[in-house]
Amino acid sequence: MKILAVSDKIIPTIYSAAVREQFADVSLVIGCGDLPYYYLEYILTVLDKPLFFVRGNHANLVEYGPLGERRGPWGAVDLHRHVMQWNGLLIAGFEGSRRYNQGHFQYTDREMWSHVMHMVPHLLWNKLIHGRYLDLLITHSPPYQVGDADDPAHIGFRSYRWFLERFRPRLMIHGHIHIYHPKTPWQRRYAQTDLINCYGYQVVNLADYGLLERIRMKDKADVKTASGAGLRTSQPQSLLEPDQELGDAPQ
């Protein structure tokens, strides 16, 4: 299963009829921000695949086109502060960047903490129902000091570091940090999560990151439970791992 992840830059070959043949094997499209809605709509329409997105700090509140105004790409799913399941994959997202002026979709570190905490109950529910908190985190900005930059507009969020440490998604895909040199790293790892900067675009094979096996293992566990095998009573267990406490969140 492959994902086409796009952000920050319009790619001519994607915004053309060639996209259908070039990305015929893609199952899902992810938008990580700072792309016009019409561009995302084109990809969604031509590939005829689901598209999940978050907004970047350069997104407009409203875009206007031949068919009228739009506040998001038509037919796409806004992931900001939401947790969703798609084909067994647990996905969540956060929009925006650090606040550096009075533009839209910018947040202070404290404001982003509130968005992160808003998601916690749903993640705990995932752990109870699916045996894991999250598989894939989609953001515009990277975590603090994990592939970010030093200028005020491109400093990452500290809350994302805590999020990765506590909820351990297998993969995080973000944009925002522009890559101009071919030797600039676009993959990193933090805690137990692989991070991908999809500036322009990246094709991500979920099998390369163990996500398909992660889903299959859960499916097998569900079948075993449904068959009545291993049925037993036990004491209630915490939804957090033994070394995790939500109260450890930095202020």
C-alpha positions, 0 to 999 in steps of 0.5 A: 500500500502506497501513499502520495504525500504532497506539500508546499510546492506545486509539481508540474508532472503532478498537476498534469495528465501524467499523474494518473500513470505515474501514481497509478499504484497509490492508494491514498493521498496526503496533503501536508499544507501550503498547497492551493485547494485546486491543486489538491482537488485535481490530484483527488479527481484524477487519481480518484483516491481518498485525500486527507489533508492539513493546512499550512501557515500560507493557506487561505481562509477562502479560495475562489474559482470558477465554481465559487468559493471554497474553504477547503479542497472539495471532496477531501478530509480535514485531519486537523485535531481529528483521529480517523481509521482508513483501511485499518490505518489509524491516522491523525493530524495537526495543521499550521506552524509556529506563530510568527505574525498575524497570519492564519493557521499559526499557533503558539506552543501553548495553543498547539498543546491544547490541540494535542490534549484535545486528541488524547481521549480518542487516542486512549480509545484507540489503544483500548479498541485497536491495541495501539494509539496511532499509526500515522501522524500528519502535520504541516510543521515538524517537531521541535529540533527534529528536522525544523529550522532556527528562524521563528517561522520554522521552529517546530512544536515541542508538543509534537515531541511529547506526542511521539514519545507517548503515543508512538505512531509508526510514521509521521509525515510533515512539510513546511521545511523546504528542501533545496539541496539533494543532500538535505535529509528528508527522513529522520527518526525520533523515539519510535517514529520515522519522520518524512518531510514530503516537501514537493512530494514523496511516495511512501510505501507503508510496507517499508515502515512495518505498517501493513504488518502492524495492521495484520497483527491486530486483525489476527488478534481480533480473529483469535478473540472472536473465536473464543480462544484464550478467554480469561478474566484479568484486572483492568489495565492502564491504557498507557504503557508502564513507563508512560504518564500523561502528567509528564507533559512539559508546561 
